[in-house]
């Protein structure tokens, strides 16, 4: 049924639903969804929670991932994904859009928009994709203050602290930061850009009992591992942040090349979602049925004879 029907909306908020999924046995799989359509398709495939990547958001807007979009722009993406799918969403909060007070504002805006979880990172602006070189890190104390601000501002939002320190400070430095962030109130840790299975295993061993998130991004520093392999290494969550956007962008590139060459989309028809498939995905028939039921059940009868000034007055 359409999300407009209140009986079909989740009864619990996104934060509590995300936490319940995280507390279940097994690894929580979080595919990236860069818009509402991707969210619907991921849900149809059986996923129970989603990830909203800052890199995917900015790329979909034609911008680089340098922390230059705003809280309100991100909230627009959160609302459409949460509204379309009704699934809890882990949102990339970049560096928090400022200092501690800005982080608190971000948490409130994201939670009101429908986010179930957020992760903050310990880079300085202009931030970079975690798999690039020359990232500049905030001090551990400044990042811990942001984590504490996020934990204080949230109602039920799950707060995940990301550290990019492994590249410059090694596992020892990344683990030390992670312990500080947990003390500050983080619910889980996201060690970014680990480059080997041994690093993932070592990080896990040094933080027993701490919830950990793995990032399985393509074309980066991390070796290609499956969700089952990350689970075997002891990780609790895995994200595929930009995969949906990469596939969509490649398909669009082929479309425009074909259209420019042929002056027609005929050659691309086998690769297109059909009109019937589109309408089924967005549940058009249910919206139409809902509209018809409202007209049928809520339109009041109008008896001219009983109206003021009518024949019966």
NORJO-V64481 format. One record per backbone hydrogen bond with DSSP energy under -0.5 kcal/mol. CO is the residue of the C=O (numbers start at 1). NH is the residue of the N-H. If there is no record, write none. Layout:
{{CO/NH} {CO/NH}}
//
This chain:
{{2/5} {4/6} {5/8} {6/9} {13/17} {14/18} {15/19} {16/20} {17/21} {18/22} {19/23} {20/24} {21/24} {27/29} {28/30} {28/238} {30/240} {31/51} {35/39} {36/40} {37/41} {38/42} {39/43} {40/44} {41/45} {42/47} {43/46} {48/88} {49/31} {50/90} {51/33} {51/53} {52/92} {53/57} {54/58} {55/59} {56/60} {57/61} {58/61} {58/63} {59/62} {64/66} {66/127} {70/74} {71/75} {72/76} {73/77} {74/78} {75/79} {76/80} {77/81} {78/82} {79/83} {80/84} {81/85} {82/86} {88/50} {89/91} {89/116} {89/117} {90/52} {91/93} {91/119} {93/96} {94/121} {99/103} {100/104} {101/105} {102/106} {103/107} {104/108} {105/109} {106/110} {107/111} {108/112} {109/113} {110/114} {110/115} {111/114} {116/158} {117/91} {118/160} {119/93} {120/162} {122/138} {129/132} {135/137} {136/124} {139/143} {140/144} {141/145} {142/146} {143/147} {144/148} {145/149} {146/150} {147/151} {148/152} {149/153} {150/154} {158/118} {158/160} {159/187} {159/188} {160/120} {160/162} {161/190} {162/122} {163/192} {164/167} {165/168} {165/169} {165/170} {166/170} {169/173} {170/174} {171/175} {172/176} {173/177} {174/178} {175/179} {176/180} {177/181} {178/182} {179/183} {180/184} {181/185} {181/186} {182/185} {187/211} {188/161} {189/191} {189/213} {190/163} {190/192} {191/194} {196/200} {197/201} {198/202} {199/203} {200/204} {201/205} {202/206} {203/207} {204/207} {207/210} {211/189} {212/236} {212/237} {213/191} {214/216} {214/239} {215/217} {217/220} {223/225} {226/230} {227/231} {228/232} {229/233} {230/235} {231/234} {236/28} {237/214} {238/30} {239/216} {240/32} {242/246} {243/247} {244/248} {245/249} {246/250} {247/251} {248/252} {249/253} {250/254} {251/255} {252/256} {253/257} {254/258} {255/259} {256/260} {257/261} {258/262} {259/263} {265/268} {265/269} {266/269} {268/271} {269/272} {274/278} {275/279} {276/280} {277/281} {278/282} {279/284} {280/283} {283/287} {284/288} {285/289} {286/290} {287/291} {288/292} {289/293} {290/294} {291/295} {292/296} {293/297} {294/298} {295/299} {298/300} {301/303} {302/304} {303/306} {304/307} {305/312} {307/310} {310/313}}
//
